[in-house]
Amino acid sequence: MDWRQYIHSDPKILLGKPTVKGTRISVEFLLGLFAAGWTEQQVLENYPTLTPEALRAVFAFTAECMREESFYMLPLLSETA
């Protein structure tokens, strides 16, 4: 999937955070909803301007960002206990 068709960044919208094109809904916000347990159906019902393709683009964009970064050093379980 080419996420570029669905995700963009505009300094005039949410200070340039990546958003779904044509909305003021940020990638960060949508990921937070999923992390909180929302389903795709719940997101689509509550934000009718979104499409299933736009949601897949959010994950494609995030996956590409994670592949390109190397800043994530998670603590070992023994370090967090």
N, C-alpha and C positions, 0 to 999 in steps of 0.2 A: 504494500500500500504506500502511495505517495502522500505522506501527511501534509506536504506543502500546499495541497489543494484545500486543506481544511484549517490549518493552524498558521497564525501569523503574529507578528509583533509590531505594534504601532505605539510610538512614544506618547501619543495623545490618548491612548486607551490603557487604563490601569498601569500607568507609568512604564509601558513597554513590556509588561508581562506577556508571555505567549497566551493567546486567546483563540477560541474558535472563531473563524472568520464570520463577520456579520453579527457578532454578539459581543457582549462585555463579560463573557464567561471564560474565566482563565483555566488553563490546564491544571494549575495547582489546585484550584477550587474543586474541579471535577475529580481529581485523584483523591482529594480529601473526602469527598462523598463516598467513593468506593471503599476507601480505607475505613470509613465509619460503618460500612455494611450495606450501603445502598446497592440496589440491583440496577441493571441497565434499564429495566422497565420503569422503575421508580424515577430514575434520572430523566428519561424521555417523557414521562407523564408530567413531571414538575417543571421541565424546561422544554416546552414543545418546539422551540426553534432549533433544537438539536436533532441530529439524525443518527441512526446506528453507525453510519460511515464516519461521522464526525467523532463519535466516541472511540471507534477503532483507531482513528488518526491520533487521538490523544495518547493512546497506548503506544502506537508506532513512534510518535515523536519522543515520548519518554524513554522508550527502549533505545532509540538512537542516541539520545543524550547520555544515557548510562553507559553505552558502549564507548563513547568518546571521552568519558571522564575517568579519572583514577583517584579521586579524592575520598572514596568511601572505605574507611578502615573501621570496621565494626568491632566493638569490644568482644572478647571471648566470654563465654558464659561464666567462667570462673572469675572474670574481672568485674562482672556486674552483680554477683551475689554477695 
